[in-house]
């Protein structure tokens, strides 16, 4: 059974993209990974509970609109700030009250988790687990194949170890 | 038919295979297929009962597991792994939601309940839960799940560095025992073991139960336990949506219902179904072993993902309720909770292969609560007390000391606003003053105690054998049972109690059969 995606509105996508431009590393260019990153975030939101999803989406919306009331924003939304102003806006909020900091950590976590979960980004860090898993799994079978078969069979016995 | 359903074992039904509403009869219906549920089902099926298991999560066979972290979070974890216990500080927690439950996504550590914990529980009106009485059940769990030490070749450099740090400090350290069969140390435990070496319920008790004739319905959320008065009579559930339409309904009529959905879901289901504990403690008494993560960055290349997820635990401070360990995480999860962003985050993560991720687990000194909020679901609250905070800060200090003793050049602490430290002196200076509870960054994967067992219905929710006080035909079989925190990884305790209680149910079956 496939879990449903949570398709974001155009406005929500724009907010997330502006947020990702600040919190995700500048290299490689976010343009090159954004479709995959956004797809993963939408699928993640589809998998989260209603409460968590509402909290996250409301937090992004409030973060976007609240920029209007700040010195950096001067009436403009977060998504309309240039990169430098957007970063200052984020940094000041991140240094703010404990509640705001907690929320921003959560919002940032959603984006950086999915950013660093992209295979291309993992490889750039020298993290390539798929090949490692393949190699170690093959070695396991080669070395212990017979013992593994016996052990797996034992799981189905009434009293493993007794042979009954 | 889905690709998954084409390969499902006999007796296992997934949502895509259900043509319409179903109604089935059986002796026992078990809600949940994790450590407690699958073990109960296998034991009862072994004893000749007709057993039905209903699991909210999907069926994901070993061959489907990959190292795609976001995909695993979405498919194997409840709410994408993003759950929170509200309090100051909030505690992030995660639970498995798939056939096999949290055993599919845990680190595979398997320890007996410490004697001191069993003795403490025995003093709380628990019948026959002593180290001696539990011994045969632990032995049985260990045989069934192949619990044993790791093959030395599977232990990675991160674990060896952590061990060296603990030994340099002169601290007692143990080699972990794990439920594994020649685990090769591919470090993918948390995303579903891709080799089947981790002996989770998915590859042990679930197939054993199915081979004894049990039926398992996956992708089906139990909406409520049906009852006549205070007697449980079965469950009503609904399969996940299909092509945008609501899923089919499942009705199971049974002589006995066993709730085994874990310490958050079980009390919520029981409450939702109208069961009330005379003790008023259903959903209360939540403990969660607060964990805090410390990252050490070394000059040498560590590649913590080469080798088993966790190989050693520092047990020196167990009497203080503190346990330390190194456990590698993939880059995606390392970033969670870090204050770094943008260029600064990129610079930090460039050192990923030089990191050792470690942490402390502390035994709770307070309890939280699970409430059921209509339209929202379970809401978990947990307020760390002063003693708990002191333990966490001490645990963080000890973990950092271990990493520094092992040669870490920089250590990142889970304290909001704290700078990195590079020496024991800097660590001491930083932690010399008070630390605000709200500055602690905590998480948990061990939730326990919300339907605590005990013989006194005024103090406990279920009996020593898991039978719900004030109801008939209703049992609980998961970590909800624990009267208090177990202090170590809880899976073996859950399975041992489940087997013991299932054996008791079989022995008294005449009383329950209808």
Interface residues (C-beta under 8 A of the other chain):
Chain A: X1 X3 X4 X22 X23 X24 X25 X26 X27 X40 X43 X44 X45 X46 X47 X48 X49 X50 X51 X52 X87 X90 X94 X98 X101 X102 X105 X108 X109 X110 X112 X113 X114 X115 X116 X117 X119 X121 X122 X125 X126 X127 X129 X130 X132 X133 X136 X137 X139 X140 X143 X144 X147 X148 X151 X152 X154 X155 X156 X158 X159 X160 X161
Chain B: X2 X14 X15 X16 X46 X58 X66 X67 X68 X69 X70 X73 X74 X75 X77 X78 X79 X80 X82 X83 X84 X89 X90 X140 X143 X144 X146 X154 X181 X182 X183 X184 X185 X186 X187 X188 X194 X195 X196 X197 X199 X203 X204 X207 X208 X211 X219 X240 X241 X242 X303 X305 X306 X330 X331 X332 X333 X334 X335 X336 X337 X338 X339 X341 X342 X343 X345 X346 X349 X350 X352 X353 X375 X376 X377 X379 X416 X438 X439
